[in-house]
Amino acid sequence: MHLAVLLWGFTGILGRAISLSAPVLVWYRMLLASAILGGIIFLRRKGDIIERKDRLKLIGIGVMYAIHWLCFYGSIKLANASIAVVCLATASVFIAIFDPLINKGRIKAAELLIGGIALGGVLCIYLLHRDAPGNATQPMKHFRLGLWLGLLAAVISAVFTAFNKPLAEKYTARPLVFWEMISGFAFVSCLLPFYFQWQPGEAFLPTGWDYLWIFLLGYCCTVWGQSLAMAALKHLSAFTTTISVNLEPVYGIILAFLIFRENAQLGYGFYIGMILIFLSVSLQIILSIRQGRERKKALRSELLSANP
């Protein structure tokens, strides 16, 4: 799981480096990922036979993946990579809310309070951006739209992580990721004609280094990363997985600062918001550990009472 997160840490950097717009970038990423996975499954002639009802679920998850990436890369293009990955860190808070709803659990008041802290961090970034030194070169309306797209990407990430958990326990990783990628590719393919009608001047073909960056994004960050993550889900809870994914913003921010000097575009509002978001993540981890210990104690008590 950690290796998958390390690979995902480069997605924001590659997304900014690629000159194509977000919808075209996502189209190429999902095309390449589904083609590689399809080729691997065909050549090895080994893969699970997925039940029809589960295929329908995977198609829905694939569409959510596509929308998630459209929002994430839209956030990078409109704001910057640091903003996008910090917003993505709120996914662990949202999974604490959505996982009980989807998998028939109970939402706890403490988790809602922690979620409020994370949203407060996003609000600080939103309200205090006007004081950022790089603000003169970045239109405020674009920045704020990019911020909310990043937050929406986190919400969608939490939802499909909760849906993926039972499927990952039932099937091997590659067929699952293939169905999700091919479904997302089909969805984005349906959207592209309308996008180019709305933005006729946008480029469709990559140029220069874009070919290499798209390959790295499609193979290393998607095929390899998603397969590792899906395999890890067999042994980890959806919440633990999302907590692990919260290392992605750490890698992404460090890389964005080193490569693109994004720290020059960010004011104190970003750092206040980032501290609040990571505080909420830390509190969620502590709460999860405490709940895990309580469940173990309860199970031990039941076993002792059943076998005096």
N, C-alpha and C positions, 0 to 999 in steps of 0.2 A: 504494500500500500504506500509505503514511504517513497519507493522508487517511482510509482505512478504520480505521486504528488510533486516530486522533483521534476519530472517531465512536464507536468502541467504548469509548473512555475514559469516555463518559457513561453507559454501560449500568448500571454499579453504582450511580451516583447516582440514575438514574431508577428502578432496581429498589427502592431504599430509599424513594424518594418515593411510589411507588405503594402504596396501602394494601392491595391484594389479596395473598393468600398466593402462594407461589412456583409451585405447580402451575397456579393460575388465571392468574397473570401470564404464564407460559410459553404457556398455551393461547391467550390473546389475542394474544401476540406472533407466534406461528406462524400463527394464523388470518389476521391482518392482512397479514403478509408474503406468505403464499401467495396471498391474494386479490389483492393489488396486482401481484405478479409474473405471476399467471395472466392478469389483465386486460391488462397490458402486452404479453405474448406473443400474446394473442388479437387485440388491436387492430392490432398491427404485423404479425401473421401471419408472423412470422419467427423461426425457432428451429431448432436442430439436431434431427435425428431421432436419438434416443438408442437404441443397441442394447439388446436385452432384458437381456443379461447385465450391462450397465452400469446399467440401471434398477434391477436388483436390488441392486447395490452402493450406488446412491444412496439407496434405501429404507433400507438398513442404516445409512448415514451419517446420514440424517435422524433415525433413532431415537437414534443417538449424540448428535446435536446436542440433541435434546430432553432426554436424560438429563444432558448437560453443563449445560444451562441450569437444569434442575431442581436440580442440585447447587449451581451458582453462586448462584442466587437464594435457595436454602435457606440457603447460607452467609451471605449478606447479612442475611437475616431473623433467623438465630440468633446470629450474631456481629456483624459490621458490614461495610460496604463495603470498608474498608481491609484487613481480614483476607482477604476474598474475592479481591481483586485481587492482593495479595501472594502468596497461594497460587497464583494463576493464572500468576505469573511463573516458576514451576518447570516450565511446559510445555516450554520450550526444552530443558531437561535431559532430559525424558522423550522428546522427539522424537528426540534423539540415540540413544536406546535402541530405540525402537519403529520408527523409519524403516528402519534396516538389517534388522530382522526382517521387516517387511511388504514392503519393496522389494528384499529379497535382497542385503543388504550385510553388513558385518562390524562387530560391536560392539567398541569399543576400551576397554582397561582405564582409560585416562585419562578417558574419558567417564563410566565407572562411578564413578570417584573424585570427579569434579565433581558427579555426581548425589548422592553421599553428603554433600557440603557443603550442597547445597540442602535435602536432607532434614534435615540437622542444624539448618538455620535454622528449618524448620517445627517441629522438636522444641523449640527454644528458645522459640518463641512459645507452644507448648503447655504447657511446664513452668513458665515464668516469668510466666504471665498473672496468677497470684494476687496479684502485687505491683502490678497496674495500679490507678491511683486510681479509675477508674470501675467497678471490679469489683463494688461493692456493689449496683449496679443491674442487673447482668448475671449471671444464674445460670451457674455454672462449667460445668455439664453441657451447657447450650445453647451456650456459647462453644466448647467442645471439639468438639462435634458439628459446629458450623459450620466450624471449622478443617479437620476431616477431609473435610467435603463440598467445601470449596474445593480441597483437594488432589486429591480424586477428579475434580473438574471439570477440573483441569489435565491429569491423566492421559488422560482421554477426549479432551480437546482435542488432545493430541499424537497420539493414534491416528487421529482422523478427518482431521487435517491430512496425515498420511502417506498415507491412502487417497485423499484429494482430489487430491493432486498429479498422478498420471497421468491422471485424468479431466479436470482443468482444462487439461491440455495438449492434450486431444483434442476438447473441446467449448467453445462459448461459455458465458459465465458465467450468464446469466439462466435458461436451462432447467435447469442443474445446481442452482442455488439453489432454483428452484421445486420440483423433485422432492424435494429435501431438506426444505424447509419443509412441504410438503403431507404428506410421510411422517411427519415429527415431529408435526405437528398431529393426524394420525390416531392416532398412538401415545398422545399425551397425552389425546385424547378418550376412548380406551378406559380410561385410568387414572382419569379424573375421577369416574365414578360410585362407584368403590371409595373414592376419597379423601373424597368427601362423606358416604359411609356411615361412614367412620372419624372425620371431623371435620364433623358436621352443622351446626355453628354458623358455619362459614366463609362469607364473602360471595362471591357469584358476579358480581354486577353492579358495575361501577366507580361511583365517586361523585366529584363535584366535579372537581378538577384531574386526576383519574386518566385521564379521556378524552384530554386533551392529552398527558400523559406516555406513555400507551400508543401513541398515534399516532406520537410522536417515536421511541419505542423500536422500533415495528414498521417504520416507513418509513425514517427516517434511519439508525438504528443497525443495522437488519437488512437491508432491501432494498438500500439504497444501499451500506452498508458491506460486506455479503457479496458484492455484485456487483463492487465495486472489488477486494476481496481475491481473488476467484476469477479475475478478469482478470489480476491481478498474478502469480498462481501460474503463469501461462503462461511468465513470464520469470524467475521466482525459484525457488530450491530450497525444499523444505519446511522445511529448517532455517533458511534465511535469512528466510523468511516468519515463522517462529516467533520468531526473534530480533527482528524488527521489531515483532511483537505485544507484546514485552516492554516497549514504551513505554506500553502501555495501563495497567499498574499505576501508572506515574509520574503519568499524567494523573488516574487514578482516586483515588489517595491525596491529591494536591493538592486536587482538588475536594471530596473527603470532609472534609478538614481545614477548608477554607474555608467550605463550606456547612453541614455537620453538626457541626463542631467535634469530630470523632472523636478528635483527639489527646488530648482530656481523658479518653478511655476506655482509652487504651493506655499500658502501662508500658514499662520499659526492655527487657523480653523481646521485645516487638514490634520494636523498633529493632535489637536484636542479630540477631534472626532475619532481618529485612529486609536487613541488611548482608550476612549470609552468603548469602542467596538471590541478591542482585544480584552478589556476588562470583562465585558459581558461573556466573551468566549471562555475566559478563565473561570468565571463564576459557574458557567454551565458545566465545565469539566469537573469542578469540585462537587457540584450538585449531583452529577452523574455517578461519581465515585461513591458518594454517600448513599445514594439510592441502591447502587450495586451491593454495597455491604449490608444494607438493610434486607435486601432480597435474599442474600446468602444466609443471614441469621434466621429469617423466617423459614427458609427451606430446611435448615439444620434442625430447627425446633419441630417442624412437621415430621421429619424423619425420626427424631428421638421419641416423639409421642406415638408414632406408628410402630416403633420397635423398642419398647421399654426394656 
